Amino acid sequence: MHKNKGISLLFTFLGGIVLLFILAPLAGLLIHSSPSELAETMRDKEVGNSIALTLWASMLATIVFAFFAIPLSYILARNEFKGKQLVLGIIDLPIVIPHSAAGIALLTVISQQGVIGKAGNIFGMEFAGHTSGIVLAMAFVSLPFLINAARDGFSAVPERLEKAALNLGASPIKVFFMISLPLAWRSVLSGLIMMFARGMSEFGAVVIVAYHPMITPVMIYERFGAFGLKYARPVALIFIAVCLVFFILLRFLSKPKNDA
């Protein structure tokens, strides 16, 4: 009993150090940002427009690519095939490669000379240096979070329920929307939230694909490089606060009602 208490105290202490490590920089931002600096930054239309663009682009990336990622997640959860591990490795690539390299790779195909860029030109669309390029960059680095979370959710759905519905005459598409997706929705929603959160925090890939229009992570970097810590700090604090509000709100919406 005493041994269990001792290890519990040790683990609590070690966990407290981790929490302190996370909270200390955020607390430092708050302590060193004066109310007047925050008020002035909040009145800055450039900052407001940048935050709105960041949230909108990340939300658009999440919604658009969810239509492709969720079916892929279901296929990966329900099927075994040659090369599956290779596919899973490809999906995880944006997580493990440097995001500046991801931006270079993406720019290669969406620039005027790239495959996607040339296809876009046919329809009068441009990607590099445009909001559409920001959306693609955010989606590129954040898609693995949605795919992996949704795949885990579909894997947890008992296959016997799907087979029973098929035996009763339901079509595969009806089984997916009436059984598989409703039972896995919490994991899917968690993946959507993580994709949205990861997208709006992206810097490395976006700054290469589209420096302008300027999303907030790029603006923070620019103000730090041009004017120093004093001018970058209020923008960073406000953006972190906005991100926290959205993240907490989305998590609250996904919380089971019986846990409320």
C-alpha positions as CSV (number, residue, x, y, z in Angstrom):
1,M,0.0,0.0,0.0
2,H,2.8,2.4,0.9
3,K,4.7,1.4,-2.2
4,N,1.7,2.2,-4.4
5,K,1.3,5.6,-2.6
6,G,5.0,6.3,-3.2
7,I,5.0,5.6,-6.9
8,S,1.8,7.6,-7.2
9,L,3.4,10.6,-5.7
10,L,6.5,10.2,-7.9
11,F,4.4,10.0,-11.1
12,T,2.3,13.0,-9.9
13,F,5.5,15.0,-9.4
14,L,6.9,14.0,-12.8
15,G,3.5,14.8,-14.5
16,G,3.5,18.1,-12.7
17,I,6.8,19.0,-14.3
18,V,5.4,18.3,-17.7
19,L,2.3,20.5,-17.0
20,L,4.6,23.3,-15.7
21,F,6.7,23.0,-18.8
22,I,3.6,23.5,-21.0
23,L,2.0,26.3,-18.9
24,A,5.2,28.3,-18.1
25,P,5.7,29.8,-21.6
26,L,1.9,30.6,-21.9
27,A,1.9,32.2,-18.5
28,G,5.0,34.2,-19.5
29,L,3.2,35.5,-22.6
30,L,0.3,36.7,-20.4
31,I,2.5,38.3,-17.7
32,H,4.6,40.2,-20.1
33,S,1.8,41.5,-22.3
34,S,0.3,44.7,-21.0
35,P,-3.5,45.4,-21.3
36,S,-2.8,48.4,-23.5
37,E,-0.7,46.4,-25.9
38,L,-3.4,43.7,-26.1
39,A,-6.2,46.3,-26.6
40,E,-4.2,48.0,-29.4
41,T,-3.5,44.7,-31.1
42,M,-7.2,43.6,-30.8
43,R,-8.1,46.9,-32.6
44,D,-5.7,46.1,-35.4
45,K,-7.8,45.2,-38.5
46,E,-4.8,43.4,-40.0
47,V,-4.6,41.1,-37.0
48,G,-8.4,40.5,-37.0
49,N,-8.4,39.7,-40.7
50,S,-5.4,37.4,-40.3
51,I,-7.1,35.4,-37.5
52,A,-10.3,35.1,-39.5
53,L,-8.4,33.9,-42.6
54,T,-6.6,31.3,-40.5
55,L,-9.8,29.9,-39.0
56,W,-11.7,30.0,-42.3
57,A,-8.9,28.3,-44.3
58,S,-8.4,25.5,-41.7
59,M,-12.1,24.9,-41.5
60,L,-12.4,24.8,-45.3
61,A,-9.5,22.3,-45.5
62,T,-11.1,20.1,-42.9
63,I,-14.6,20.1,-44.5
64,V,-13.4,19.6,-48.1
65,F,-10.9,16.8,-47.4
66,A,-13.1,15.0,-44.9
67,F,-15.2,13.8,-47.9
68,F,-12.1,12.0,-49.2
69,A,-10.4,11.1,-45.9
70,I,-13.3,9.4,-44.1
71,P,-14.1,6.9,-46.9
72,L,-10.4,6.1,-47.1
73,S,-10.3,5.5,-43.3
74,Y,-13.1,3.1,-43.6
75,I,-11.4,1.1,-46.4
76,L,-8.2,1.0,-44.3
77,A,-10.2,-0.2,-41.2
78,R,-12.1,-2.9,-43.0
79,N,-9.8,-4.3,-45.7
80,E,-6.5,-6.1,-45.8
81,F,-4.5,-5.8,-49.0
82,K,-1.0,-5.9,-50.4
83,G,0.7,-2.7,-49.8
84,K,-1.5,-1.6,-46.9
85,Q,1.4,-0.9,-44.6
86,L,3.0,1.2,-47.4
87,V,-0.3,3.2,-47.7
88,L,-0.3,3.8,-43.9
89,G,3.3,4.9,-44.1
90,I,2.5,7.4,-46.9
91,I,-0.4,8.8,-44.8
92,D,1.9,9.4,-41.9
93,L,4.6,11.1,-44.0
94,P,3.4,14.7,-43.5
95,I,3.8,14.2,-39.7
96,V,7.4,13.0,-39.9
97,I,8.9,15.2,-42.6
98,P,10.0,18.8,-41.9
99,H,7.1,21.0,-42.8
100,S,9.3,23.4,-44.7
101,A,10.1,20.4,-46.9
102,A,6.4,19.6,-47.1
103,G,5.9,23.2,-48.4
104,I,8.6,22.8,-51.0
105,A,7.1,19.5,-52.1
106,L,3.6,20.9,-52.3
107,L,4.8,24.0,-54.1
108,T,6.4,21.8,-56.8
109,V,3.0,20.5,-57.9
110,I,0.8,23.6,-57.3
111,S,3.0,26.2,-58.9
112,Q,2.4,27.4,-62.5
113,Q,4.7,24.7,-63.8
114,G,3.3,21.9,-61.5
115,V,0.7,19.3,-62.4
116,I,-2.0,20.7,-60.1
117,G,-1.0,24.3,-61.0
118,K,-1.4,23.6,-64.8
119,A,-4.7,21.9,-64.2
120,G,-5.9,24.9,-62.2
121,N,-4.9,27.3,-64.9
122,I,-7.4,25.6,-67.2
123,F,-10.2,26.7,-64.9
124,G,-8.6,30.1,-64.0
125,M,-7.5,28.9,-60.6
126,E,-4.2,29.8,-58.9
127,F,-2.8,28.2,-55.8
128,A,0.7,29.5,-55.0
129,G,0.4,32.8,-53.2
130,H,-3.4,32.5,-52.8
131,T,-5.9,31.4,-50.1
132,S,-6.5,28.1,-52.0
133,G,-2.8,27.3,-51.6
134,I,-3.1,27.9,-47.9
135,V,-6.0,25.5,-47.7
136,L,-4.0,22.8,-49.5
137,A,-0.9,23.4,-47.3
138,M,-3.1,23.1,-44.1
139,A,-4.8,20.0,-45.4
140,F,-1.5,18.3,-46.4
141,V,0.0,18.5,-42.9
142,S,-3.2,17.8,-41.0
143,L,-4.9,15.0,-42.9
144,P,-3.1,12.2,-41.0
145,F,-4.8,13.2,-37.8
146,L,-8.3,12.7,-39.3
147,I,-7.5,9.6,-41.2
148,N,-5.9,7.8,-38.3
149,A,-8.5,8.8,-35.8
150,A,-11.4,7.8,-38.1
151,R,-9.7,4.5,-39.0
152,D,-9.4,3.6,-35.3
153,G,-13.1,4.5,-34.8
154,F,-14.2,2.3,-37.7
155,S,-12.0,-0.5,-36.5
156,A,-13.8,-0.5,-33.1
157,V,-17.2,-1.0,-34.8
158,P,-18.1,-4.7,-34.6
159,E,-18.2,-6.2,-38.1
160,R,-21.0,-8.6,-37.1
161,L,-23.3,-5.6,-37.0
162,E,-22.5,-4.6,-40.5
163,K,-22.7,-8.2,-41.8
164,A,-26.1,-8.6,-40.1
165,A,-27.4,-5.5,-41.8
166,L,-26.1,-6.7,-45.2
167,N,-27.7,-10.1,-44.7
168,L,-31.0,-8.4,-44.0
169,G,-30.8,-6.7,-47.4
170,A,-29.2,-3.3,-46.6
171,S,-26.9,-1.9,-49.2
172,P,-23.2,-1.3,-48.3
173,I,-23.7,2.5,-48.6
174,K,-26.7,2.3,-46.3
175,V,-24.8,0.2,-43.8
176,F,-22.0,2.7,-43.8
177,F,-24.3,5.7,-43.1
178,M,-26.7,3.9,-40.8
179,I,-24.4,1.7,-38.7
180,S,-20.6,2.3,-39.2
181,L,-20.5,6.1,-39.2
182,P,-22.9,6.6,-36.3
183,L,-21.0,4.1,-34.2
184,A,-17.6,5.6,-35.1
185,W,-18.8,9.3,-35.1
186,R,-17.0,10.2,-31.9
187,S,-13.6,9.1,-33.2
188,V,-14.4,10.8,-36.6
189,L,-15.3,14.0,-34.8
190,S,-12.2,13.9,-32.7
191,G,-10.1,13.5,-35.9
192,L,-11.9,16.5,-37.5
193,I,-11.2,18.6,-34.4
194,M,-7.5,17.6,-34.5
195,M,-7.2,18.3,-38.2
196,F,-8.8,21.7,-37.8
197,A,-6.5,22.5,-34.8
198,R,-3.4,21.3,-36.6
199,G,-4.3,23.2,-39.8
200,M,-4.7,26.6,-38.1
201,S,-1.4,26.3,-36.3
202,E,0.6,25.4,-39.4
203,F,3.5,27.7,-40.4
204,G,6.3,25.9,-42.2
205,A,4.3,24.6,-45.2
206,V,2.1,27.7,-45.5
207,V,4.9,30.3,-45.5
208,I,6.5,28.6,-48.5
209,V,3.3,28.1,-50.5
210,A,1.6,31.5,-49.7
211,Y,3.4,34.2,-47.6
212,H,0.4,36.4,-48.5
213,P,-2.4,36.5,-47.8
214,M,-0.9,36.3,-44.3
215,I,-2.3,33.8,-41.8
216,T,-1.7,34.5,-38.1
217,P,1.3,32.1,-37.6
218,V,3.1,33.8,-40.5
219,M,2.1,37.3,-39.1
220,I,3.6,36.4,-35.7
221,Y,6.8,35.4,-37.4
222,E,7.0,38.5,-39.5
223,R,6.3,40.9,-36.7
224,F,8.9,39.1,-34.5
225,G,11.5,39.4,-37.3
226,A,10.7,43.0,-38.2
227,F,9.9,44.6,-34.9
228,G,11.0,42.2,-32.2
229,L,9.4,40.3,-29.3
230,K,7.3,43.2,-28.0
231,Y,5.2,43.5,-31.2
232,A,4.9,39.7,-31.8
233,R,3.9,38.8,-28.3
234,P,0.4,40.3,-28.2
235,V,-0.5,38.8,-31.5
236,A,0.7,35.4,-30.3
237,L,-1.3,35.7,-27.0
238,I,-4.5,36.7,-28.8
239,F,-4.2,33.9,-31.3
240,I,-3.5,31.3,-28.6
241,A,-6.6,32.5,-26.8
242,V,-8.8,32.2,-29.9
243,C,-7.4,28.8,-30.6
244,L,-8.2,27.7,-27.0
245,V,-11.7,29.0,-27.2
246,F,-12.4,27.1,-30.5
247,F,-10.7,24.0,-29.3
248,I,-12.6,23.9,-25.9
249,L,-15.9,24.6,-27.7
250,L,-15.4,21.8,-30.2
251,R,-14.3,19.4,-27.5
252,F,-17.4,20.4,-25.4
253,L,-19.6,19.7,-28.4
254,S,-18.1,16.2,-28.9
255,K,-18.4,15.3,-25.2
256,P,-20.8,12.5,-24.4
257,K,-24.0,13.8,-22.8
258,N,-23.8,11.3,-19.9
259,D,-20.4,12.7,-19.0
260,A,-21.6,16.3,-18.8
